[in-house]
Amino acid sequence: GTLSGISRYIPEFERRSFGLTEPGKEQTRTNERLDMIVRKPIVGDQNFVPLGVVSKEYTLVPHSVILRTAAKAIEAADLNPSEVKAELSITEYGERMALSLYLPDEFSFDPGDGHALSLRLECFNSVDGSTRFRALMGWFRFVCSNGLIIGVTHSDIRRRHIGNFRLSNIRSVLRSGIENSENEKKNFEKWQKIEVKSGRIAQ
């Protein structure tokens, strides 16, 4: 869907002290070195759900912040957000997210077979520490009806969720990706004009 429309499918999270419930009134105390990440209630499930245990140094970066930062990067690149198609993949409880932002058709390249190469920004994030944050920019295209995708990445960052975690890197990934895309289109056009006969293809 759209950037604004897809936001309602992203849950919110909070950080809590890591401790035990007290069903039998046993004496317990919280772990002073660890915290717990909890998913807040969502439509259809009004429960708080624990997702994982993290260190005190862990930086919680909610998926909604990733989406808002990516949207700001789109606007900073002078792109119309309403022309950007968004695709969201998220785990059952929301601990991991993959966000794909397809740039407008003017940034695509059709190699002549009707299956265009799409320029898109990809963001991967977790709130439970299971994966690093990652933002990458590249060309992708579907190659079969089963959903197989091939791609070439040319701008990529990975960050652990600790210390000085800067989401402004998303903007630099998008900017460099757009800047490089014009030169890459010229290369694609040049490659198209090169005939490769079957006799020159090695086994």
FENFEN-V595147 format. One record per residue. N is the residue number from 1. RES is the residue in one letter. PHI is phi in degrees with one decimal (NA if undefined). OMEGA is omega in degrees with one decimal (NA if undefined). Layout:
N|RES|PHI|OMEGA  N|RES|PHI|OMEGA
//
This chain:
1|G|NA|178.8  2|T|-87.6|178.1  3|L|-59.7|-178.4  4|S|-72.9|-177.4  5|G|-70.5|-175.3  6|I|-78.6|-175.6  7|S|-64.1|-177.6  8|R|-71.5|178.5  9|Y|-93.7|-178.2  10|I|-101.4|-180.0  11|P|-75.1|175.2  12|E|-105.9|-174.4  13|F|-136.0|174.6  14|E|-144.6|-179.8  15|R|-103.2|179.0  16|R|-132.6|173.7  17|S|-65.0|-177.9  18|F|-94.2|-179.3  19|G|-153.0|-178.2  20|L|-102.1|168.0  21|T|-74.2|-175.3  22|E|-124.5|-177.6  23|P|-63.4|-178.6  24|G|-110.2|-179.8  25|K|63.2|176.3  26|E|-68.2|176.7  27|Q|-78.1|177.3  28|T|-137.3|171.7  29|R|-141.8|-177.0  30|T|-74.9|176.4  31|N|-79.4|-174.3  32|E|-77.9|-178.3  33|R|-105.1|-175.1  34|L|-128.2|173.3  35|D|-125.9|179.5  36|M|-120.1|175.2  37|I|-99.6|-174.1  38|V|-126.2|173.4  39|R|-84.8|178.5  40|K|-77.6|179.4  41|P|-56.9|178.0  42|I|-128.6|176.4  43|V|-61.8|-179.3  44|G|92.2|178.1  45|D|-152.4|-174.8  46|Q|-90.7|-179.9  47|N|-101.6|167.5  48|F|-85.0|-175.8  49|V|-121.8|175.9  50|P|-70.5|-175.8  51|L|-113.2|-177.1  52|G|-178.4|-179.8  53|V|-114.5|-176.6  54|V|-131.2|178.8  55|S|-77.6|177.8  56|K|-65.0|-179.9  57|E|-80.9|-176.2  58|Y|-65.9|177.4  59|T|-100.6|178.3  60|L|-77.5|177.4  61|V|-119.2|-177.8  62|P|-62.5|179.0  63|H|-59.7|-179.0  64|S|-63.3|177.6  65|V|-69.0|176.6  66|I|-59.7|-179.3  67|L|-62.4|179.8  68|R|-63.8|179.6  69|T|-66.0|178.2  70|A|-64.8|178.4  71|A|-63.4|177.9  72|K|-65.9|178.1  73|A|-65.4|177.1  74|I|-61.9|179.5  75|E|-65.9|179.8  76|A|-64.8|178.2  77|A|-87.7|179.4  78|D|62.0|175.1  79|L|-101.6|178.0  80|N|-81.6|-178.1  81|P|-56.2|-178.6  82|S|-69.9|179.4  83|E|-96.5|179.6  84|V|-99.4|178.5  85|K|-85.2|-179.6  86|A|-112.0|177.8  87|E|-131.5|-174.7  88|L|-121.0|170.3  89|S|-119.6|-175.8  90|I|-146.2|-178.6  91|T|-72.1|-172.3  92|E|-52.6|-179.2  93|Y|-98.6|173.7  94|G|91.9|-175.5  95|E|-68.5|178.6  96|R|-125.2|-177.3  97|M|-137.6|169.7  98|A|-124.0|-177.4  99|L|-120.0|177.8  100|S|-114.5|177.8  101|L|-117.9|-178.4  102|Y|-87.5|178.2  103|L|-68.8|-178.0  104|P|-55.0|-175.2  105|D|-56.3|-178.6  106|E|-62.9|179.2  107|F|-94.7|-179.4  108|S|-82.6|176.9  109|F|-134.6|178.8  110|D|-97.0|-178.9  111|P|-74.2|176.6  112|G|111.2|-179.4  113|D|-107.3|178.5  114|G|83.4|178.9  115|H|-110.1|-171.2  116|A|-69.7|167.8  117|L|-83.6|-178.5  118|S|-102.8|175.7  119|L|-87.8|-177.4  120|R|-146.9|177.1  121|L|-100.2|179.8  122|E|-115.1|176.1  123|C|-126.9|177.8  124|F|-121.6|-176.4  125|N|-151.5|170.8  126|S|-134.4|177.1  127|V|-109.0|-177.2  128|D|-110.9|178.7  129|G|81.3|-176.3  130|S|-76.1|177.3  131|T|-141.3|174.6  132|R|-78.0|169.6  133|F|-70.6|179.2  134|R|-144.5|173.6  135|A|-129.8|-179.6  136|L|-144.6|-178.7  137|M|-129.3|179.6  138|G|-175.3|178.1  139|W|-95.6|179.5  140|F|-138.4|172.3  141|R|-153.2|176.2  142|F|-74.2|-178.1  143|V|-118.6|175.2  144|C|-159.0|-175.8  145|S|-70.4|178.7  146|N|-81.8|177.2  147|G|91.4|178.0  148|L|-64.7|-177.7  149|I|-122.7|170.3  150|I|-113.6|-177.6  151|G|-156.6|174.8  152|V|-126.9|-178.6  153|T|-99.6|178.9  154|H|-128.3|175.5  155|S|-147.4|-167.9  156|D|-149.3|172.7  157|I|-132.0|176.0  158|R|-134.8|-178.7  159|R|-138.7|171.2  160|R|-78.6|-177.8  161|H|-85.4|177.6  162|I|-142.3|172.8  163|G|59.9|-175.1  164|N|-81.8|-176.7  165|F|-87.6|-174.5  166|R|-112.4|178.1  167|L|-82.3|178.8  168|S|-62.1|178.0  169|N|-62.2|178.9  170|I|-59.7|-179.2  171|R|-63.6|-179.2  172|S|-67.9|177.2  173|V|-63.6|179.7  174|L|-64.3|-177.7  175|R|-61.4|-178.9  176|S|-66.6|178.5  177|G|-65.2|178.5  178|I|-67.3|-179.9  179|E|-62.3|-178.2  180|N|-77.0|-172.7  181|S|-63.4|-178.6  182|E|-65.9|177.0  183|N|-65.2|179.8  184|E|-68.1|175.8  185|K|-59.7|178.8  186|K|-62.9|176.9  187|N|-64.3|179.0  188|F|-58.7|-179.4  189|E|-63.3|179.3  190|K|-67.0|179.7  191|W|-62.2|-178.9  192|Q|-59.5|-175.7  193|K|-85.2|-179.1  194|I|-92.4|179.2  195|E|-86.6|177.5  196|V|-116.4|-179.4  197|K|-80.5|-173.5  198|S|-59.2|-178.9  199|G|-67.7|-178.9  200|R|-94.8|-179.4  201|I|-91.8|-178.5  202|A|-74.9|176.0  203|Q|-62.4|NA
//
